[in-house]
Amino acid sequence: MASLLALAVFAAGFGAYLLLDRAVFSNRSVPDEYVYNIDDLAKIDPAMLLYRQVGEPIDTGLKSTAAIELDAEGNLYVAGEETVAVFNDNGQPLRQIPLSASPTALAVACDGSIYAALGDHIEIYSPDGQLRARWHEPADLSLLTAIAVGKEDVFAADAISKVVWRFDQDGAVKHSIGAQDPERNIPGILVPSPYFDLLIAPDGLLRVVNPGRHRIEAYTFDGHLEWFWGRPSVKLDGFSGCCNPVALAMLPGGGFVTCEKGLVRVKVHDEEGQVIGAVAGPDQLGWQAPLRVCETPEQCQDRGLDVVVSANG
């Protein structure tokens, strides 16, 4: 068992996209032999569980949430319901920052500035919650699901355009990253559901989740694809379902944490993507068998996760 870890996992509220199957079959009797039961696949070998829960879950006071982030002091930011709620490292509430719409992504810069994606655009707030800037939408139709703030650039993942937008510090779009480009050996990013994450790694490269291809891709800021890792599999060493992972974070000193929806798993990988073990699975996160189909909107909403890792791992 590893030492205690301050890692936050939460339920994301994008359930509408996951209700289609249930709506189609809700008035029909589906024989059990046609229902794919993943209960056995959801079991994780206890020897592979490297972490344990510390303390009680934090009650955010929010009915739905979309993103979490940590600042340089270790305070936790939770975005949801037209609000960013801020907690200290003990889970005690510090303040709430009202937003003009429901957030879909969140980032906190080194200086404490808060970058919130409100669907199709980004708004920037001071640490005390004052609106500083509202950037224009990068495309006619966008859904920004992740933000990464660098020293001179800001990157945002767009689940509808299926690219990463690179902004300058004034909010102007420099270019996009990840679009299909055979000449540069870029197959294109597939985003079947509204989960599309990214981060800036210490080596100066972006790590971009390509969920429809079940892999993590490394790009330069100019958009060159350097390498990738990951493969589709229901086993612990791969990513399951139509489109996983849904979230990505880095461990201090290298290595990654990934989250999967559907077959709900939080896993730890080394710098090259090899699975080291698991943080949690359905049992640890409170998902009850049978893991088949969403019976309620709440179940569909909580099938997606976001994750952050503290500075001490």
Residue pairs with C-beta under 8 A, 6 or more apart in sequence:
1 49
1 50
1 51
1 52
2 50
2 51
3 313
4 52
4 54
5 51
5 54
5 279
5 309
5 310
5 313
6 54
6 74
6 89
6 309
6 310
6 312
7 51
7 249
7 257
7 266
7 279
7 307
7 308
7 309
7 310
8 58
8 68
8 70
8 76
8 306
8 307
8 308
9 259
9 266
9 279
9 280
9 285
9 305
9 306
9 307
10 60
10 65
10 68
10 78
10 305
10 306
11 64
11 65
11 301
11 302
11 304
11 305
12 65
12 66
12 67
12 195
12 246
12 301
12 302
12 304
12 305
12 306
13 63
13 64
13 65
13 66
13 80
13 301
14 66
14 193
14 194
14 195
14 301
14 304
15 294
15 297
15 298
15 300
15 301
15 303
16 300
17 193
17 194
18 193
18 294
18 300
18 303
19 294
19 297
19 300
21 293
21 294
22 293
22 294
22 295
22 300
25 293
35 292
35 293
36 292
37 290
37 291
37 292
38 234
38 262
38 263
38 291
38 292
39 289
39 290
39 291
41 234
41 240
41 263
42 263
42 264
42 281
42 282
42 283
42 287
42 289
42 291
43 281
43 283
44 236
44 265
44 278
44 281
44 283
48 236
48 277
48 278
49 277
49 278
49 279
49 280
49 281
49 284
50 268
50 276
50 277
50 278
50 279
51 279
51 280
53 280
53 284
55 91
56 91
58 76
58 87
58 91
60 78
60 80
60 85
60 87
61 85
61 93
62 78
62 80
62 81
62 83
62 85
63 80
63 81
64 80
64 81
64 102
64 301
65 78
65 79
65 80
65 81
66 79
66 80
66 102
66 103
66 104
66 105
66 106
66 306
67 78
67 79
67 80
67 103
67 104
67 105
67 106
67 146
67 306
68 76
68 77
68 78
68 79
68 106
68 306
68 307
68 308
69 76
69 77
69 79
69 106
69 107
69 108
69 308
70 76
70 77
70 108
70 308
70 310
70 311
71 77
71 108
71 112
72 110
72 112
74 88
74 89
74 310
74 311
75 86
75 87
75 88
75 89
75 94
76 86
76 87
76 88
76 89
76 91
76 308
77 84
77 85
77 86
77 106
77 108
77 114
78 84
78 85
78 86
78 87
79 85
79 99
79 103
79 105
79 106
79 116
80 102
80 103
81 102
82 98
82 99
82 100
82 101
82 102
82 103
83 96
83 97
83 98
83 99
84 96
84 97
84 99
84 103
84 106
84 114
84 116
84 125
84 129
85 93
85 96
85 97
86 93
86 94
86 95
86 96
86 97
87 93
87 94
88 94
89 310
95 128
95 129
97 114
97 125
97 129
98 129
99 116
99 118
99 123
100 118
100 123
101 118
101 119
102 118
102 119
103 116
103 117
103 118
104 117
104 118
104 119
104 143
104 144
104 145
104 194
105 116
105 117
105 144
105 145
105 146
105 147
105 156
105 157
106 114
106 115
106 116
106 117
106 147
107 114
107 115
107 147
107 148
107 149
107 154
108 114
108 115
108 149
109 115
109 149
110 149
111 127
112 126
112 127
113 124
113 125
113 126
113 127
113 132
113 149
114 124
114 125
114 126
114 127
114 129
115 122
115 123
115 124
115 147
115 149
115 154
116 122
116 123
116 124
116 125
117 144
117 145
117 146
117 147
117 156
119 142
119 143
119 144
120 137
120 139
120 141
120 142
120 143
120 144
121 134
121 135
121 136
121 137
121 138
121 142
121 144
122 134
122 135
122 144
122 147
122 154
122 156
122 167
122 171
123 131
123 133
123 134
123 135
124 131
124 132
124 133
124 134
124 135
125 131
125 132
126 132
133 171
135 167
135 171
136 171
138 144
138 156
138 158
138 161
138 165
138 167
138 173
138 176
139 158
139 160
139 161
141 160
141 161
142 158
142 160
142 161
143 158
143 159
143 160
143 194
144 156
144 157
144 158
144 159
144 165
145 157
145 158
145 159
145 194
145 195
145 196
145 197
146 156
146 157
146 196
146 197
146 198
146 199
147 154
147 155
147 156
147 157
148 154
148 155
148 156
148 198
148 199
148 200
148 206
149 200
150 200
150 221
152 168
152 169
153 166
153 167
153 168
153 169
153 174
153 221
154 166
154 167
154 168
154 169
154 171
155 164
155 165
155 166
155 167
155 177
155 198
155 200
155 206
156 164
156 165
156 167
157 164
157 196
157 197
157 198
157 208
157 209
158 164
158 165
158 196
159 191
159 194
159 195
159 196
160 191
161 176
162 178
162 179
162 188
162 189
162 190
162 191
162 196
163 176
163 177
163 178
163 179
163 189
164 176
164 177
164 178
164 198
164 206
164 208
164 219
165 173
165 176
165 177
166 173
166 174
166 175
166 176
166 177
166 221
166 223
167 173
167 174
168 174
175 222
175 223
176 223
177 206
177 208
177 219
177 223
178 186
178 188
178 189
178 208
178 210
178 217
178 219
178 223
179 186
179 188
179 189
180 186
180 187
180 188
181 188
184 223
184 224
184 225
185 225
186 225
187 213
189 196
189 208
189 210
189 212
189 213
189 217
190 210
190 211
190 212
190 213
190 243
191 211
191 212
191 243
192 211
192 212
192 242
192 243
193 211
193 242
193 243
193 246
193 261
195 209
195 211
195 243
195 246
195 247
195 261
195 304
196 209
196 211
197 208
197 209
197 245
197 246
197 247
197 248
197 306
198 206
198 207
198 208
198 209
198 248
199 206
199 207
199 248
199 249
199 250
200 206
200 207
201 207
201 218
201 250
202 250
202 254
204 220
204 221
205 218
205 219
205 220
205 226
206 218
206 219
206 220
206 221
207 216
207 217
207 218
207 248
207 250
207 256
208 216
208 217
208 218
208 219
209 216
209 217
209 245
209 246
209 247
209 248
210 216
210 217
210 228
211 239
211 243
211 244
211 245
211 246
212 242
212 243
213 230
214 230
214 231
214 232
214 233
214 238
214 239
214 243
214 244
215 228
215 229
215 230
215 231
215 239
216 228
216 229
216 230
216 245
216 248
216 256
216 258
216 273
217 225
217 227
217 228
218 225
218 226
218 227
218 228
219 225
219 226
220 226
229 269
229 272
229 273
230 238
230 239
230 245
230 273
231 237
231 238
231 239
232 238
232 239
232 240
233 239
233 240
234 240
234 263
236 265
236 267
236 275
236 278
237 274
237 275
239 245
239 258
239 260
240 260
240 262
240 263
240 265
241 260
241 261
241 262
241 263
242 262
244 258
244 260
244 261
244 262
245 258
245 259
245 260
246 259
246 260
246 261
246 304
246 305
246 306
247 258
247 259
247 304
247 305
247 306
247 307
248 256
248 257
248 258
248 259
248 307
249 256
249 257
249 307
249 308
249 309
250 256
250 257
250 309
251 257
251 268
251 309
251 313
252 309
252 311
252 312
252 313
253 313
254 270
254 271
255 268
255 269
255 270
255 271
255 276
256 268
256 269
256 271
256 273
257 266
257 267
257 268
257 269
257 279
257 307
257 309
258 266
258 267
258 269
258 307
259 265
259 266
259 304
259 305
259 306
259 307
260 266
260 267
260 305
261 303
261 304
261 305
262 291
262 303
263 282
263 291
264 281
264 282
264 285
264 287
264 291
264 303
264 305
265 278
265 280
265 281
265 282
266 278
266 279
266 280
266 281
266 285
266 305
266 307
267 275
267 277
267 278
267 279
268 275
268 276
268 277
268 278
268 279
269 275
269 276
270 276
282 288
282 289
282 291
285 305
294 300
294 303
